[in-house]
Amino acid sequence: MSLYQNLRVAVQTRLDIVADHAFRDRDSAAHLEALKSAAANLDALVATLPSDTDPTLRHYLERQSYTKALAWLQDAVA
């Protein structure tokens, strides 16, 4: 899988966990741990971005505009 594909999956995973209110309500500690894990995975991938990464994507990721980053990545990977 390419870096962009991995980023797309990581961003989608993080957004899905944030949106899973049933999980949060059922087990807030486990939800928080899942969110921390997803965030750490995403941060690790962002840290590996090459210097020539599209500035728009880099901006979205650094500002945690994950919905915009996901849309950008879906267009790039598709």
C-alpha positions in Angstrom: 0.0 0.0 0.0 1.2 3.5 -0.8 1.8 6.2 1.8 -1.3 8.0 0.6 -3.4 4.9 0.8 -2.1 4.3 4.4 -2.9 7.9 5.2 -6.4 7.6 3.8 -7.1 4.5 6.0 -5.6 6.2 9.1 -7.6 9.4 8.6 -10.8 7.4 8.0 -10.1 5.3 11.1 -9.6 8.3 13.3 -12.7 10.0 12.0 -14.7 6.8 12.5 -13.6 6.4 16.1 -14.4 10.1 16.9 -17.9 9.6 15.4 -18.6 6.4 17.2 -20.7 7.8 20.1 -22.2 4.4 20.9 -18.7 3.0 21.6 -17.8 6.1 23.6 -21.0 5.9 25.7 -20.6 2.1 26.2 -16.9 2.2 27.2 -15.4 5.6 27.4 -12.0 4.3 28.5 -11.7 1.9 25.6 -12.9 4.6 23.2 -10.2 6.9 24.5 -7.6 4.3 24.1 -8.8 3.5 20.5 -8.7 7.2 19.7 -5.2 7.6 21.2 -4.0 4.6 19.1 -5.5 5.9 15.9 -4.1 9.4 16.5 -0.6 8.0 17.2 -0.8 5.9 14.0 -1.8 8.9 12.0 0.9 11.1 13.6 3.5 8.5 12.7 2.4 8.4 9.1 2.4 12.2 8.9 5.9 12.3 10.3 7.1 10.2 7.3 5.7 12.5 4.6 8.4 13.4 2.1 9.5 17.0 1.8 7.8 17.3 -1.6 4.3 16.4 -0.3 1.6 18.5 -1.7 1.4 21.6 0.5 -2.4 21.5 0.7 -2.4 18.0 2.0 0.3 18.8 4.5 -1.7 21.9 5.6 -4.8 19.8 6.2 -2.9 17.1 8.2 -0.9 19.6 10.3 -4.1 21.6 11.1 -6.0 18.4 11.8 -8.6 19.2 9.2 -9.1 15.5 8.7 -12.3 15.7 6.7 -10.6 17.9 4.1 -7.5 15.6 4.2 -9.7 12.6 3.6 -11.4 14.2 0.6 -8.0 15.2 -0.8 -6.6 11.7 -0.3 -9.7 10.0 -1.8 -9.2 12.1 -5.0 -5.5 11.4 -5.1 -5.8 7.6 -4.5 -8.8 7.0 -6.7 
